[in-house]
Amino acid sequence: MKVIIDTNILMVPHQFGVDIFEELASLGYDECLVPARVVAELVSLADNAKGNDRIAARVGLSLADRCRVIGSMNSGSTDDEILGLAVAEGFAVCTNDAVLRKRLSGSGVTVVYLRGRRRLSV
């Protein structure tokens, strides 16, 4: 199964010490996808953020190399692109963004999120 990974999840390994790829594999997800906009957000955070956020973004960038980059940098928000890709292709989405999670669930998309700062859950 395929899952789209959002920016905040790629930062989780540094922030909470959770191996997101092991967790996703245990849930049955064998292919991880990252929108080009997510990579751009991580680059921006790695260049402009301070402290732990900067480090987490750099870790997230290195983890994004283990994923297939999809999508384009067309107009619209990152959340809109993630929602559009998930609905069109039937992909699950891994995110901690509460607003995005609600939009995805309302559209019938499977959402994976960090639960209890220790593991990923559907």
VMD Tcl script that builds the backbone (N, CA, C; Angstrom):
set m [mol new atoms 366]
animate dup $m
set s [atomselect $m all]
$s set {name element resname resid chain x y z} {
  {N N MET 1 A 0.834 -1.174 0.000}
  {CA C MET 1 A 0.000 0.000 0.000}
  {C C MET 1 A 0.884 1.244 0.000}
  {N N LYS 2 A 0.351 2.309 -0.570}
  {CA C LYS 2 A 1.098 3.559 -0.692}
  {C C LYS 2 A 0.556 4.605 0.273}
  {N N VAL 3 A 1.478 5.424 0.812}
  {CA C VAL 3 A 1.101 6.476 1.754}
  {C C VAL 3 A 1.865 7.755 1.427}
  {N N ILE 4 A 1.151 8.875 1.443}
  {CA C ILE 4 A 1.766 10.193 1.257}
  {C C ILE 4 A 2.175 10.700 2.640}
  {N N ILE 5 A 3.405 11.177 2.747}
  {CA C ILE 5 A 3.907 11.666 4.027}
  {C C ILE 5 A 3.974 13.188 4.003}
  {N N ASP 6 A 3.395 13.821 5.037}
  {CA C ASP 6 A 3.372 15.271 5.171}
  {C C ASP 6 A 4.636 15.753 5.891}
  {N N THR 7 A 4.893 17.036 5.801}
  {CA C THR 7 A 6.082 17.667 6.380}
  {C C THR 7 A 6.258 17.333 7.858}
  {N N ASN 8 A 5.201 17.486 8.631}
  {CA C ASN 8 A 5.323 17.303 10.077}
  {C C ASN 8 A 5.699 15.879 10.474}
  {N N ILE 9 A 5.322 14.900 9.684}
  {CA C ILE 9 A 5.666 13.508 9.996}
  {C C ILE 9 A 7.146 13.249 9.717}
  {N N LEU 10 A 7.693 13.873 8.682}
  {CA C LEU 10 A 9.116 13.695 8.399}
  {C C LEU 10 A 9.994 14.310 9.483}
  {N N MET 11 A 9.427 15.195 10.289}
  {CA C MET 11 A 10.171 15.819 11.382}
  {C C MET 11 A 10.029 15.047 12.701}
  {N N VAL 12 A 9.100 14.103 12.751}
  {CA C VAL 12 A 8.823 13.325 13.961}
  {C C VAL 12 A 10.030 12.516 14.464}
  {N N PRO 13 A 10.820 11.883 13.601}
  {CA C PRO 13 A 11.941 11.092 14.134}
  {C C PRO 13 A 12.886 11.897 15.023}
  {N N HIS 14 A 13.186 13.123 14.650}
  {CA C HIS 14 A 14.053 13.938 15.502}
  {C C HIS 14 A 13.302 14.438 16.739}
  {N N GLN 15 A 12.057 14.823 16.558}
  {CA C GLN 15 A 11.300 15.417 17.654}
  {C C GLN 15 A 10.882 14.411 18.728}
  {N N PHE 16 A 10.516 13.195 18.305}
  {CA C PHE 16 A 9.964 12.223 19.253}
  {C C PHE 16 A 10.669 10.865 19.247}
  {N N GLY 17 A 11.655 10.683 18.378}
  {CA C GLY 17 A 12.394 9.425 18.343}
  {C C GLY 17 A 11.622 8.244 17.789}
  {N N VAL 18 A 10.638 8.504 16.950}
  {CA C VAL 18 A 9.821 7.444 16.361}
  {C C VAL 18 A 10.358 7.113 14.967}
  {N N ASP 19 A 10.575 5.826 14.695}
  {CA C ASP 19 A 11.008 5.386 13.365}
  {C C ASP 19 A 9.760 5.293 12.480}
  {N N ILE 20 A 9.513 6.342 11.712}
  {CA C ILE 20 A 8.269 6.404 10.935}
  {C C ILE 20 A 8.191 5.312 9.884}
  {N N PHE 21 A 9.321 4.928 9.286}
  {CA C PHE 21 A 9.283 3.908 8.241}
  {C C PHE 21 A 8.975 2.527 8.823}
  {N N GLU 22 A 9.507 2.236 9.989}
  {CA C GLU 22 A 9.200 0.968 10.662}
  {C C GLU 22 A 7.727 0.939 11.064}
  {N N GLU 23 A 7.245 2.048 11.594}
  {CA C GLU 23 A 5.834 2.138 11.996}
  {C C GLU 23 A 4.903 1.979 10.791}
  {N N LEU 24 A 5.231 2.661 9.691}
  {CA C LEU 24 A 4.396 2.551 8.491}
  {C C LEU 24 A 4.423 1.126 7.940}
  {N N ALA 25 A 5.586 0.490 7.952}
  {CA C ALA 25 A 5.696 -0.892 7.474}
  {C C ALA 25 A 4.839 -1.821 8.336}
  {N N SER 26 A 4.829 -1.594 9.645}
  {CA C SER 26 A 4.023 -2.448 10.531}
  {C C SER 26 A 2.525 -2.266 10.281}
  {N N LEU 27 A 2.147 -1.114 9.717}
  {CA C LEU 27 A 0.744 -0.869 9.368}
  {C C LEU 27 A 0.412 -1.343 7.949}
  {N N GLY 28 A 1.415 -1.863 7.240}
  {CA C GLY 28 A 1.182 -2.414 5.906}
  {C C GLY 28 A 1.517 -1.488 4.755}
  {N N TYR 29 A 2.133 -0.354 5.038}
  {CA C TYR 29 A 2.492 0.591 3.974}
  {C C TYR 29 A 3.918 0.308 3.514}
  {N N ASP 30 A 4.048 -0.063 2.232}
  {CA C ASP 30 A 5.360 -0.454 1.719}
  {C C ASP 30 A 5.973 0.562 0.757}
  {N N GLU 31 A 5.210 1.588 0.384}
  {CA C GLU 31 A 5.760 2.633 -0.479}
  {C C GLU 31 A 5.382 4.006 0.066}
  {N N CYS 32 A 6.421 4.808 0.335}
  {CA C CYS 32 A 6.220 6.138 0.889}
  {C C CYS 32 A 6.415 7.185 -0.200}
  {N N LEU 33 A 5.471 8.110 -0.274}
  {CA C LEU 33 A 5.476 9.158 -1.286}
  {C C LEU 33 A 5.540 10.518 -0.601}
  {N N VAL 34 A 6.315 11.425 -1.179}
  {CA C VAL 34 A 6.439 12.770 -0.625}
  {C C VAL 34 A 6.175 13.776 -1.742}
  {N N PRO 35 A 5.182 14.648 -1.576}
  {CA C PRO 35 A 4.941 15.689 -2.583}
  {C C PRO 35 A 6.133 16.644 -2.676}
  {N N ALA 36 A 6.376 17.144 -3.875}
  {CA C ALA 36 A 7.475 18.092 -4.099}
  {C C ALA 36 A 7.325 19.314 -3.189}
  {N N ARG 37 A 6.103 19.723 -2.911}
  {CA C ARG 37 A 5.864 20.875 -2.026}
  {C C ARG 37 A 6.337 20.597 -0.602}
  {N N VAL 38 A 6.226 19.356 -0.147}
  {CA C VAL 38 A 6.706 18.991 1.189}
  {C C VAL 38 A 8.226 19.131 1.246}
  {N N VAL 39 A 8.897 18.666 0.206}
  {CA C VAL 39 A 10.353 18.811 0.143}
  {C C VAL 39 A 10.725 20.297 0.179}
  {N N ALA 40 A 9.980 21.121 -0.557}
  {CA C ALA 40 A 10.245 22.561 -0.578}
  {C C ALA 40 A 10.030 23.173 0.814}
  {N N GLU 41 A 8.997 22.728 1.529}
  {CA C GLU 41 A 8.758 23.218 2.893}
  {C C GLU 41 A 9.916 22.844 3.813}
  {N N LEU 42 A 10.408 21.617 3.686}
  {CA C LEU 42 A 11.530 21.177 4.517}
  {C C LEU 42 A 12.798 21.969 4.215}
  {N N VAL 43 A 13.042 22.249 2.935}
  {CA C VAL 43 A 14.208 23.054 2.558}
  {C C VAL 43 A 14.104 24.438 3.184}
  {N N SER 44 A 12.921 25.038 3.104}
  {CA C SER 44 A 12.706 26.358 3.685}
  {C C SER 44 A 12.924 26.345 5.194}
  {N N LEU 45 A 12.395 25.331 5.874}
  {CA C LEU 45 A 12.577 25.212 7.326}
  {C C LEU 45 A 14.042 24.975 7.684}
  {N N ALA 46 A 14.712 24.146 6.911}
  {CA C ALA 46 A 16.126 23.859 7.178}
  {C C ALA 46 A 16.980 25.107 7.014}
  {N N ASP 47 A 16.579 25.998 6.123}
  {CA C ASP 47 A 17.330 27.232 5.881}
  {C C ASP 47 A 16.958 28.350 6.850}
  {N N ASN 48 A 15.691 28.411 7.274}
  {CA C ASN 48 A 15.199 29.581 8.001}
  {C C ASN 48 A 14.806 29.359 9.460}
  {N N ALA 49 A 14.509 28.120 9.844}
  {CA C ALA 49 A 14.068 27.862 11.215}
  {C C ALA 49 A 15.254 27.918 12.175}
  {N N LYS 50 A 14.953 27.916 13.444}
  {CA C LYS 50 A 15.983 27.962 14.481}
  {C C LYS 50 A 15.915 26.712 15.351}
  {N N GLY 51 A 17.011 26.362 15.965}
  {CA C GLY 51 A 17.069 25.312 16.976}
  {C C GLY 51 A 16.622 23.945 16.503}
  {N N ASN 52 A 15.776 23.313 17.337}
  {CA C ASN 52 A 15.331 21.946 17.066}
  {C C ASN 52 A 14.504 21.827 15.796}
  {N N ASP 53 A 13.741 22.866 15.448}
  {CA C ASP 53 A 12.955 22.812 14.216}
  {C C ASP 53 A 13.880 22.732 13.004}
  {N N ARG 54 A 14.963 23.459 13.044}
  {CA C ARG 54 A 15.927 23.429 11.943}
  {C C ARG 54 A 16.553 22.038 11.819}
  {N N ILE 55 A 16.940 21.467 12.948}
  {CA C ILE 55 A 17.534 20.130 12.942}
  {C C ILE 55 A 16.509 19.106 12.460}
  {N N ALA 56 A 15.273 19.200 12.966}
  {CA C ALA 56 A 14.216 18.269 12.566}
  {C C ALA 56 A 13.946 18.361 11.067}
  {N N ALA 57 A 13.986 19.567 10.510}
  {CA C ALA 57 A 13.775 19.741 9.071}
  {C C ALA 57 A 14.910 19.105 8.280}
  {N N ARG 58 A 16.130 19.244 8.755}
  {CA C ARG 58 A 17.266 18.619 8.072}
  {C C ARG 58 A 17.175 17.097 8.123}
  {N N VAL 59 A 16.773 16.576 9.266}
  {CA C VAL 59 A 16.558 15.130 9.381}
  {C C VAL 59 A 15.441 14.710 8.426}
  {N N GLY 60 A 14.364 15.494 8.390}
  {CA C GLY 60 A 13.252 15.204 7.479}
  {C C GLY 60 A 13.674 15.184 6.032}
  {N N LEU 61 A 14.553 16.104 5.642}
  {CA C LEU 61 A 15.069 16.117 4.265}
  {C C LEU 61 A 15.848 14.848 3.956}
  {N N SER 62 A 16.656 14.415 4.897}
  {CA C SER 62 A 17.425 13.192 4.659}
  {C C SER 62 A 16.498 11.977 4.569}
  {N N LEU 63 A 15.419 11.983 5.350}
  {CA C LEU 63 A 14.454 10.881 5.295}
  {C C LEU 63 A 13.634 10.916 4.010}
  {N N ALA 64 A 13.393 12.102 3.492}
  {CA C ALA 64 A 12.628 12.226 2.241}
  {C C ALA 64 A 13.354 11.542 1.085}
  {N N ASP 65 A 14.661 11.392 1.196}
  {CA C ASP 65 A 15.428 10.686 0.158}
  {C C ASP 65 A 15.034 9.222 0.058}
  {N N ARG 66 A 14.426 8.684 1.108}
  {CA C ARG 66 A 13.990 7.285 1.103}
  {C C ARG 66 A 12.603 7.118 0.476}
  {N N CYS 67 A 12.015 8.223 0.044}
  {CA C CYS 67 A 10.661 8.227 -0.508}
  {C C CYS 67 A 10.692 8.641 -1.973}
  {N N ARG 68 A 9.598 8.321 -2.668}
  {CA C ARG 68 A 9.454 8.774 -4.047}
  {C C ARG 68 A 8.766 10.136 -4.032}
  {N N VAL 69 A 9.390 11.115 -4.703}
  {CA C VAL 69 A 8.820 12.457 -4.783}
  {C C VAL 69 A 7.767 12.478 -5.889}
  {N N ILE 70 A 6.588 13.021 -5.556}
  {CA C ILE 70 A 5.479 13.074 -6.512}
  {C C ILE 70 A 4.917 14.482 -6.571}
  {N N GLY 71 A 4.054 14.723 -7.537}
  {CA C GLY 71 A 3.353 16.005 -7.640}
  {C C GLY 71 A 4.199 17.067 -8.295}
  {N N SER 72 A 3.670 18.264 -8.265}
  {CA C SER 72 A 4.340 19.380 -8.911}
  {C C SER 72 A 4.264 20.591 -8.008}
  {N N MET 73 A 4.863 21.672 -8.439}
  {CA C MET 73 A 4.844 22.910 -7.660}
  {C C MET 73 A 3.818 23.883 -8.251}
  {N N ASN 74 A 2.663 23.364 -8.668}
  {CA C ASN 74 A 1.630 24.235 -9.247}
  {C C ASN 74 A 1.001 25.110 -8.168}
  {N N SER 75 A 0.093 25.978 -8.571}
  {CA C SER 75 A -0.534 26.885 -7.609}
  {C C SER 75 A -1.419 26.106 -6.643}
  {N N GLY 76 A -1.661 26.695 -5.504}
  {CA C GLY 76 A -2.441 26.048 -4.461}
  {C C GLY 76 A -1.548 25.703 -3.288}
  {N N SER 77 A -2.176 25.254 -2.214}
  {CA C SER 77 A -1.420 24.947 -1.002}
  {C C SER 77 A -0.921 23.508 -1.001}
  {N N THR 78 A -0.002 23.241 -0.100}
  {CA C THR 78 A 0.510 21.883 0.063}
  {C C THR 78 A -0.623 20.948 0.477}
  {N N ASP 79 A -1.468 21.418 1.402}
  {CA C ASP 79 A -2.590 20.599 1.858}
  {C C ASP 79 A -3.543 20.263 0.713}
  {N N ASP 80 A -3.805 21.234 -0.161}
  {CA C ASP 80 A -4.672 20.993 -1.316}
  {C C ASP 80 A -4.066 19.938 -2.237}
  {N N GLU 81 A -2.742 20.015 -2.443}
  {CA C GLU 81 A -2.085 19.044 -3.309}
  {C C GLU 81 A -2.138 17.648 -2.700}
  {N N ILE 82 A -1.883 17.551 -1.394}
  {CA C ILE 82 A -1.935 16.250 -0.720}
  {C C ILE 82 A -3.345 15.668 -0.818}
  {N N LEU 83 A -4.353 16.478 -0.540}
  {CA C LEU 83 A -5.737 16.023 -0.619}
  {C C LEU 83 A -6.078 15.571 -2.033}
  {N N GLY 84 A -5.708 16.371 -3.021}
  {CA C GLY 84 A -6.001 16.026 -4.413}
  {C C GLY 84 A -5.346 14.731 -4.844}
  {N N LEU 85 A -4.077 14.543 -4.500}
  {CA C LEU 85 A -3.365 13.311 -4.858}
  {C C LEU 85 A -3.972 12.101 -4.159}
  {N N ALA 86 A -4.288 12.261 -2.872}
  {CA C ALA 86 A -4.839 11.147 -2.108}
  {C C ALA 86 A -6.196 10.696 -2.653}
  {N N VAL 87 A -7.038 11.658 -2.973}
  {CA C VAL 87 A -8.367 11.328 -3.499}
  {C C VAL 87 A -8.257 10.733 -4.901}
  {N N ALA 88 A -7.461 11.359 -5.753}
  {CA C ALA 88 A -7.349 10.914 -7.150}
  {C C ALA 88 A -6.719 9.527 -7.273}
  {N N GLU 89 A -5.717 9.256 -6.442}
  {CA C GLU 89 A -4.965 8.004 -6.580}
  {C C GLU 89 A -5.324 6.944 -5.545}
  {N N GLY 90 A -6.120 7.299 -4.546}
  {CA C GLY 90 A -6.506 6.349 -3.516}
  {C C GLY 90 A -5.405 6.071 -2.498}
  {N N PHE 91 A -4.492 7.026 -2.308}
  {CA C PHE 91 A -3.405 6.866 -1.350}
  {C C PHE 91 A -3.876 7.231 0.056}
  {N N ALA 92 A -3.265 6.607 1.053}
  {CA C ALA 92 A -3.447 7.036 2.435}
  {C C ALA 92 A -2.525 8.229 2.657}
  {N N VAL 93 A -2.750 8.979 3.744}
  {CA C VAL 93 A -1.916 10.135 4.065}
  {C C VAL 93 A -1.480 10.038 5.522}
  {N N CYS 94 A -0.198 10.304 5.763}
  {CA C CYS 94 A 0.347 10.322 7.114}
  {C C CYS 94 A 0.639 11.769 7.483}
  {N N THR 95 A -0.128 12.318 8.446}
  {CA C THR 95 A 0.021 13.711 8.858}
  {C C THR 95 A -0.442 13.898 10.298}
  {N N ASN 96 A 0.076 14.933 10.943}
  {CA C ASN 96 A -0.400 15.325 12.268}
  {C C ASN 96 A -1.188 16.620 12.218}
  {N N ASP 97 A -1.340 17.194 11.057}
  {CA C ASP 97 A -2.052 18.458 10.872}
  {C C ASP 97 A -3.551 18.214 11.080}
  {N N ALA 98 A -4.109 18.758 12.166}
  {CA C ALA 98 A -5.506 18.494 12.529}
  {C C ALA 98 A -6.488 18.944 11.461}
  {N N VAL 99 A -6.262 20.104 10.860}
  {CA C VAL 99 A -7.166 20.612 9.829}
  {C C VAL 99 A -7.116 19.717 8.595}
  {N N LEU 100 A -5.928 19.339 8.191}
  {CA C LEU 100 A -5.783 18.457 7.037}
  {C C LEU 100 A -6.384 17.085 7.325}
  {N N ARG 101 A -6.173 16.563 8.523}
  {CA C ARG 101 A -6.737 15.258 8.879}
  {C C ARG 101 A -8.252 15.272 8.747}
  {N N LYS 102 A -8.881 16.360 9.190}
  {CA C LYS 102 A -10.340 16.471 9.104}
  {C C LYS 102 A -10.792 16.519 7.643}
  {N N ARG 103 A -10.082 17.299 6.824}
  {CA C ARG 103 A -10.428 17.390 5.398}
  {C C ARG 103 A -10.273 16.029 4.713}
  {N N LEU 104 A -9.196 15.326 5.035}
  {CA C LEU 104 A -8.946 14.015 4.432}
  {C C LEU 104 A -10.014 13.013 4.837}
  {N N SER 105 A -10.311 12.955 6.118}
  {CA C SER 105 A -11.334 12.023 6.612}
  {C C SER 105 A -12.692 12.306 5.979}
  {N N GLY 106 A -13.009 13.592 5.823}
  {CA C GLY 106 A -14.264 13.977 5.190}
  {C C GLY 106 A -14.347 13.563 3.731}
  {N N SER 107 A -13.186 13.354 3.117}
  {CA C SER 107 A -13.140 12.922 1.714}
  {C C SER 107 A -12.951 11.422 1.584}
  {N N GLY 108 A -12.978 10.701 2.701}
  {CA C GLY 108 A -12.863 9.247 2.664}
  {C C GLY 108 A -11.445 8.723 2.547}
  {N N VAL 109 A -10.456 9.554 2.834}
  {CA C VAL 109 A -9.055 9.151 2.742}
  {C C VAL 109 A -8.610 8.563 4.079}
  {N N THR 110 A -7.873 7.446 4.030}
  {CA C THR 110 A -7.301 6.859 5.239}
  {C C THR 110 A -6.197 7.770 5.762}
  {N N VAL 111 A -6.245 8.094 7.053}
  {CA C VAL 111 A -5.270 8.990 7.663}
  {C C VAL 111 A -4.469 8.240 8.730}
  {N N VAL 112 A -3.144 8.339 8.630}
  {CA C VAL 112 A -2.238 7.777 9.623}
  {C C VAL 112 A -1.647 8.971 10.370}
  {N N TYR 113 A -1.577 8.871 11.700}
  {CA C TYR 113 A -1.100 10.008 12.493}
  {C C TYR 113 A -0.299 9.502 13.694}
  {N N LEU 114 A 0.450 10.407 14.308}
  {CA C LEU 114 A 1.231 10.074 15.491}
  {C C LEU 114 A 0.301 10.023 16.699}
  {N N ARG 115 A 0.370 8.919 17.418}
  {CA C ARG 115 A -0.502 8.737 18.578}
  {C C ARG 115 A 0.361 8.601 19.828}
  {N N GLY 116 A 0.122 9.435 20.796}
  {CA C GLY 116 A 0.832 9.353 22.057}
  {C C GLY 116 A 2.324 9.595 21.969}
  {N N ARG 117 A 2.768 10.280 20.938}
  {CA C ARG 117 A 4.193 10.585 20.731}
  {C C ARG 117 A 5.078 9.346 20.690}
  {N N ARG 118 A 4.452 8.179 20.448}
  {CA C ARG 118 A 5.227 6.948 20.479}
  {C C ARG 118 A 5.070 6.071 19.241}
  {N N ARG 119 A 3.901 6.156 18.596}
  {CA C ARG 119 A 3.660 5.275 17.459}
  {C C ARG 119 A 2.672 5.908 16.486}
  {N N LEU 120 A 2.668 5.354 15.288}
  {CA C LEU 120 A 1.714 5.806 14.278}
  {C C LEU 120 A 0.483 4.931 14.348}
  {N N SER 121 A -0.664 5.520 14.066}
  {CA C SER 121 A -1.928 4.807 14.163}
  {C C SER 121 A -2.851 5.257 13.042}
  {N N VAL 122 A -3.761 4.395 12.648}
  {CA C VAL 122 A -4.751 4.730 11.618}
  {C C VAL 122 A -5.986 5.275 12.286}
}
mol reanalyze $m
mol bondsrecalc $m
mol representation Tube
mol addrep $m
